Amino acid sequence: MKLAIPAVRLAACVMFFGTAIAASADVIDSFTATQGPFTVGPGEAITEEEAVVFASSVLGGFRVALPGVDEDAQAGSTATMNIAGGAFECAAEFPGANPNNNAACVSGYDRGAGPVFDLTGSTGFLFDLQSVEGTVALGVTLVDTNEEVSVGLIPDIAPGQLLIGFDTLIHLTSFTGVDLSLIDNIAFAPLFQEGGNGRIVIDEFSTDGPIAEGPVIPVDDDIAAEEIPGTYFNPFRDGEGCQLTRERDQITFVLTCYFYSDGEQFWVIGVGELVNGQIVFAELIITEGAQYGDDFDPADVVRSVWGAGTMTWSDCNNADLDLVPVLPGYEQITLDLTRIVPTVCGGGGVPAEVAAWMGAYFDPFRDGEGFHFGVEAGSVFVMTWYTYLNGRQVWMIGTGTRNGNQVVFEEMIITSGADFGSGFDPADVVREVFGTITVDFSDCNNFTATVDTVLPEFEDIVLGVTKIVPGACP
C-alpha cells in the first residue's frame, strides 16, 4: 500500500503555538474544531494549510488530518474527510475491486515544542464509533521522544465504544515499545482496502484515563535555531526577498517578506517557532492606510490576513518558502531561497553579543510600521524599514557598518516596478537611493533611527524604537 500515513513527527509540517492539555484531560479530540469536507483521488493531497487546524480543544493545540488514496488505485476512487460538530467522518468509494484500491483518513496529534504527553494514567485509547458502513479497519500509532514506535490495528470494527489497549500494541522498533510517559506523537487512521467502499463516523477520541503533562524535552532538530536568522533571496529573482530574525526569547521568529504588486511595493509579516527544521507562519499580515513621517497615525493602519507561509530549511543557508495567499490577486508560489551572506552550518551563528541587537523594532505609539534589524555572518548588518506613503506600503533596505553602538546605513534603497509570483521579472525592478539612516543603540533592546532622505516625497525624521520581544542584554 503506497498511501502515505504520517505517523511520526507530524509537527514537521506544522507550527506549535502552545500546549492545550490539562493534567486531568482524557479527551484527545472532541472533533468540534472544523476541518473539511475534503475529497481526493489517487495520488492527490490537500494542502498543508488545509491539513492543519489549531484549536484549544485538541490535544497538543493542533490537529494534522488528511484523506488519501493509493496513487495506483483505479481512476474514480475517492477518499472524503469531514470533521465538524463533534464528529470525524471518513468515507471511501471505489469503482470496483482492485488490490490497489486503498484509502484512509489520518489524524495526528503532536506535542510540538511543548511538554510530552504522559499516558501512564490510562490503559488504552477509546473511540466512540457512531456508525460504521462496510469493512473498515482502524489503526493507531504512538511515537515517543526516543523515536520508539508502537502500532495497533483492529481489522473489522463495528459501532459502539472501542478500546484499543496499550498492552495489545505491536512494537516496531524494540521489544519494549514506546515509553508511555514520554509520548511525542499520537495518530489514528480508518483504513479501506481492495475496493471495499465504506464510511465511519467517530464522535470522540480519548483515553480511558487522565493524560498528564510530562517534561519539556527539546526536539532534536538538525537545523540550529541560532544559525538560520538572516536575509534570504533567490538570485534569479533579485529585488524581492525575506528577512528572518530570532527574537530575544530565543523561541519566536519574525519573518518579513518584501514583494511587488503591479509595480508597487508591499510587505507581509508573520511570527512562528522552529520545529524540525521548519517554521509555519500561520498568518502573514498585510497593512495599508497610513501616512509617512509626522503624518503617521496608528489608527489609520488597516490590517488584513494576506495568507500563510511555511519555511523549510535544507541546511542553515537554504530554505523553501511556500506561500499560500488568501487575498484575491495573488497566486500560491514556492520560493527557493538562499541566504545573502552564507554562514558555516554547525558554527553556532553570529556572536551572541552582536546577535543580541537582532530583532523586530517598533514605536508603541506608531504601531503598524517598524524596522527589521538583522545581523549576518561576519557582522554584516542588514536593515529594512517598513512604512507607508499616501496609504500604501513602502519599504527601504540597506547594509550598514558599525562604529561602537552606532550602525550607519549609507544607502537605503527603495524599489518599484515588478510584480508578484510568476509575473516577477528582476529586470523590471527599479532601484533608487532613499537616503541614509543612522542607528544609535542605547542598549540591545532600544535604538534611535535618524532618517536623512534625498527624495522629495519623504521627509527627514527621528524615530525612537524598541524591540517587539525584548530580552536581557549581554
Buried (B, 14 or more C-beta within 10 A) or exposed (E): BEBEBBBBBBBBBBBBBEBBBEEEBBBBBBBBBEBBEBBBBBEBBBBBBBBBBBBEBBBBBBBBBBBBBBBBBBEEBBBBBBBBEBBBBBBBBBBEEBEBBBBBBBBBBBBBBBBBBBBBBBBBBBBBBBEBEBBBBBBBBBBBBEBBBBBBBBEEBEEEEBEBEBEEBEBBBEEEBBBBBBBBBBBBBBBBBBBBBBBBBBBBBBBBBBBBBBEEBEBEBEBBBBBBBBBBBBEEBEBBBBBBBBBBEEEBBBBBBBBBBEEBBBBBBBBBBBBBBBBBBBBBBBBBBBBBBEEBEBEBBEEEBBBBBBBBBEBBBBBBBBBBBEEEEBEEBEBBBBBBBBBEBEEEBBEEEBBBBBBBBBBEEBEBBBBBBBBBBEBBBBBBBBBBBEEBBBBBBBBBEBEEEBBBBEBBBBBBBBBBBEEBEEEBBEEEBBBBBBBBBEBBBBBBBBBEBEEEEBEEBEBBBBBBBBBEEE
